Structure formats: C-alpha cells, structure tokens
Amino acid sequence: MSETQKIMLLTGASRGIGHATVKRFNAEGWRVLTCSRHPFPEECPWGGGAENHIQLDLADPKNTIEAIERIRKRINGRLDALVNNAGISPKGSDGERLNTLDTDLRTWGHVFHVNFFASVVLARGLKAELAASKGSVVNVTSIAGSRVHPFAGAAYSTSKAALAALTREMAHDFGPFGVRVNAIAPGEVETAILSPGTDKIVEKLPLQRLGQPEEVAAAIYFLCSEESSYISGAEIEVNGAQHV
C-alpha cells in the first residue's frame, strides 16, 4: 500500500449497492476493506479483495467490537472513509412485509444490530483513524426511513430512520475532529433486495425507472471526495424524485 493511497472500509459489499461501491472506489485507486460474516468470495472481480476482507458478524455486538482491533491492524492509523451499507430486511414466511404487530422482538434486535448499532460501533471504534485522515462517514439509509413502504418491514424502516437521526448526531460530534458524516437514502434500486410488485411503484416515479447500483455508488463516492468538503449532516435522496 502506498502512503498516499486512500483507504475505505465498507460493510455489506457482497451485492447490489455495496458491490457497485467497491468497484467504483477500486477503480478510483482506493484500497477497499470489506466486512462480512462470510469469507471473501473467490469470484469477486476486484484485486486484493481477499487480503482486505474482515470476517465479522455485524449482528453480534461483541464480535463487532472485537473486530475493531483487527481492522486497526490493517489500516496503519488512518481511514479516509467508512461506508455503513450493510442492511437486512426480513420478510414473513410467504415473503410478506412484517409490520409492528407481527415482528417478534428477536427480529427487531437482529435488524437493529446490523442496520444501526454496527454503524455506531465502527465509527466510534475507528474515530482516531478517521480523524487522522479528516475522513468521511457515509450511512446508507432508505426512503423507507421517512414513510411507510409497501414492502420494507417495520423493523427495517425504523432502523433506517434511526440511522438518519444518527447521521445528524454524528455530524455534530465528529465535526470538531474534521470528520464529515452524511447519509444517502436510496429508493427503488435494482438489487436483490427488491420485492415482487416494485414495478408498480416505478410506474409512478417521475423518472419512471429503477435506479442502478452504480448511480448510488457515485453519490457515495461524491460524499467521500473533496468535491463535498463542506457537506456534513446531510441525507441525500437517490430515488428518481420518489420522495416528492
């Protein structure tokens, strides 16, 4: 690793938005570290991926906290970007949306540990390294965090709403260290997490199409670049005007 090569840590890299984000940063010359509870898949297309993969279970707070030291050993005292992209959205036995009445407490806890608490643990644990680089944190929220969604469940939606609030709090707390914290809120993006029937939502969007993972990755890259050097505490909608 060169002394000037920028370093990014990304959760949820195996598919969709995370996969596209890794490829974008890798193409821009960044060193990308990925986190997942699975080993690094051999078929992944970016070079150096296996050596820069940290296996950890974001649903397990103890395992996530313990992983901080392993991450520190890989980044030599500095981290230019932390992207909290990992997210789970459990469904019912027939693929139905889980609402507040039928989501069991264990599921609520599992979703919040992955979608929300892991972001707190990683950012706090790597504060010194982010400060050393005057780095950037990007939290991936969702349009479901601001309105009831026909497919995203209650636990997923409230965890994303909490992550949006956390973004504001972190921007306030990390700002004095020179660290910027922002969020992006994707809408209907063409990934494996989409549910059947999404095409009906797309028909009503002003842009009348699904977003592509590469378009979300471009917004993440912007928020980690010098082009956004005075943007902090923002949540950028990436949804084809679905929020209007």
N, C-alpha and C positions, 0 to 999 in steps of 0.2 A: 504493500500500500504506500502510495506516495504521500508526502507530508501535506500536500495541497488538495488531495482528493477528498471530496465531501462524503460524509457518511450519513446514511439514513437507516432507521430502524422501523420496520413495518410489521404490523400484526395482520393476520388474515390475508396472506399472499397467494393462497393456492388457486384462487379462481376469480373470475369477474373483475371487479374494480381493483382489488389488491394485485391480481396478476398483471393487469394493464399498468398499474402504478410502478411495479417493479421494473417492467420492461422500459417504461418511459425514463425513469431515473437511471437505469443501467445504460440506456442509450445516450444520456447526457453526461456520462462519465462518472456517476456517483458509485460509491461502494454501497451495496444494499444488504442489510442484515434482515432476515425474516424470522418470525416467531410462529410456531405452530405446535400443536400437540402430536402431530405426525412427523415422521422422519422426512427429510428433503426428498421429493420425488425425482427420480433419475431422469424422467422425460422433460423436466423443465428447461426452457430454452436459454436462460441467461448463464453466462460463465461465472464460475466462482461461487455458485449458489450453495453447493453442499458445504463448503468451508465456512460460509457466512450464515448458516442456519442454526437457530437455537430452538431446541425442542422443549416446550413447556406447555402446561395446561392452564390457559387463562381462566378457566372455570374454578381453579383451585387457588385461593389467595395465598396459601403457604408456598405452593410451587412457584407462583408468580414472583413473590418476594424473594425467594431463594435464587431465582434466575437473574436477578439484578446483578449479582456479583459476577456471574458467568458472562453477562453482556459487557460489563465494565472491562473485563479482561480482553475483550475483542476490539474495543474502540479507542484505547490509548488516551483516555482523558478528555475526549471531545466527541460531541454528537451534533451534527448540523440539522437533523430533522427527525422527529418522532411522529409517525403516522399511525393513529389508533383506528384501524379499519375493521378489525375483527368484529363480527356480529352474527348472532343466531336468532332465528325467528321460528320457533317451534309451532307445529300445527297439530290439529286433532288427528284421531285415528283414520279419518277419511279425508284428511287434507284440509279440514275446515279451520277457519280463524278461531283462535282461543281468546274469549273475552274475559272481562273481570270476574264473571260468575263461575266460569269453568276452568280457570287456570289454577292448578294446585300450587301450594306455597313452594314446593321444591323446584318447580319450573320457574317461578318468579325469581328465586335465588340464583338458579343456574344462569338465566338470561342476564340478570344484573351483574353478576360476577364477570361474564365475558364482555358484555356491551358497555359497561360503565365502570365498575371498580378496577378492572385491569388497567384502564387508562389513567386512573389516579395513581395506582401503584407504580407504573412505569415512569410517568412524568416526575413524580416526587423522588423516586429512586435514582433517576438519571439527571436530576436538577443541575448538579455541578458540571456535568459533561455538556449539557445544553447551554449553560451559562458561558462555559469556556469558548464555545463557538458562536455565541449570540444567535442561537439556533431558533428553530421554528417547530411548533407542535400543531398538527392538524388532526382534529377529531372528525370522524365521518359519522354524521347524524343521519337524518332521514326526513322526508316530507311527512312521514307518519308521526313524527315527533310533535307536529303542530296541529294535527287534525285526525279525526277517526278515519282509518283506512279500511277499505273493504276486505283486504287480505291480511295485512300485518296485524298480529295479535296485540292484546293489551300490554303484555309484559314487554314486548319488543318496542312498542310505541312509547311507553312511559320511560323505558331505559334510554331511548334516543332523546326524549325531551329533557331528561336529567343530564344527558351528555351535552346538550346545547347550553344548559344553565352552567354546567361545569366549565365550559369553554370561556364564558364570561368571567367566572371566578378565577380561573387560571390566568387569563389575560391580565387581570388586576394584580395577582400575586407574583407572577413570573416576570411581569414587565420591568420592575426595577433591576432585574438581572440581565436585561437586554434580550429576553426570550419572548417571541411573539407566539400567541396562541389563537388559532382560528378554527372554524368548522366549515365543512361543506355538507349540504343537505341534498342528496340525490333524490330524484323522483323515480319514474319508471325507467330503469336502465336494463338493457338486455343482458341479464345474467341468469345463472341457475336458480337464484332465489325467487324469481318471478313466479306468480301463481297463474293457473289457467283462468282466463277471463280478463287478463290485463289488456288485451286488445280493445276491449270496450272502453277502458279508461283512456287509452291512447287516441281513440276517435274524437274525444272531446278536448284534447290538448291543443293549444294554439299552434304549436309546431307539428302536430299530427303525426308524430313518430316516436319510437323509443329512443332513449339516449344510448350512447355507446360507452362501454367502459373506458375507452381511450379519451373520451371527452371529459369524463370525471377525473381521470388521471392528470389531464392537462391543467385542470383547476387546482388539484393538489400540488402539482409542480410549481404553479404560479405562486401559491401561498408559501412555498419553501424557498423561493428565489428572491433575489434582491429587487426584483420588479415590484414586490409587495412589501417593501421595507418599512412602511408606516401604516400597515394594516394589522390590527390586532383586536381581538374581541369580536370579530365579525363572523357571521354564519352566511355563507354564500349559497343561494339556491341554484342547483344544477338540475333543472327539471322541465325545460321547454315551456316555461310560463305556467306550469300546472298550479302553482300557488296563487295565481291571480283569479 
